Amino acid sequence: MHRWLALAGAIALAGCGIQNTVVEKGRIREVTEAHFGSPRFPIEIGPIVISGDHAIADWTQGDFGGRALFERGTYGWSLVLCSGDSIRRAENLRRAGVPDFNAGWIADRLAAAEATLPPERLARMKRFVGTAADHERYLKTLGGK
């Protein structure tokens, strides 16, 4: 009996290191909202795709939108860059520092998730041209938060 309890305890402890995607998606949603959200300009976030320590969150805001690449570090999720359609490709994810397997997985899952989105929402995300450097300029065009 004690062996079974010890085994159950070991399995429970091992499960503590398993990523909870619902919780992580919530955290990514919060970080995306912090970067792009504004009381004057509501933001729609999703889908969110996670693989390892990298994730992409699609977002739209008014007539525009984009895709945000995040990386999980010591202090949680941080924005790596923003883009339009180019970040959807695995080779561009790899260039941004995403490991090979994760880049391919994110690109595949993102394509599948985006296939269910309305065409007009995809068109708004396509309007984002450039990278994270342009993100700061974009925020300024909103007139502050």
Summary of the structure (lengths in Angstrom):
residues: 145
radius of gyration: 17.7
end to end distance: 59.3
largest distance: 65.7
contacts: 410
relative contact order: 0.14
helix: 50%
strand: 23%
